[in-house]
């Protein structure tokens, strides 16, 4: 059975434009990657966990904030590796300041086979992007979420 994740595509209206909030993964493997490396805040769904509850929990862990609704289901998105992401859209009710985001951390051996454990933020950068900018930044498998958001908002 494919692994399942859930996440939120957070958006805001700014100067007549739609901007979406994307996160850049922390850690050494992603440090030098930008285009095609960003994601929506998301994570694995725990066993017997409600999908939307998982999306909200994971977003809280990655951003250090609680995001309120209303939430609109965007759909299920099969990723190139087989994982399925269930995503919801939500309009940011208050300005989310990307400079104040505080992600949780993870620990891994770094450098490999060194025996040295190092802590990294799960998310090292957060940004607001226009839909065309987000199209270039997002991981390939998540890009269809943007056109689905545009359709949902009646702009696509």
Secondary structure, DSSP 8 states (H G I E B T S, - for coil): ---EEEEEEEEEEETTEEEEEEEEE-STTTTT--TTTEE-EEEE--TT--HHHHHHHHHHHHHSS------EEEEEEE-TTS-EEEEEEEE-SS---GGG----EEEEESSTTS--EEEEESEEEEEEEEHHHHHHHB-GGGTHHHHHHHHHTT--
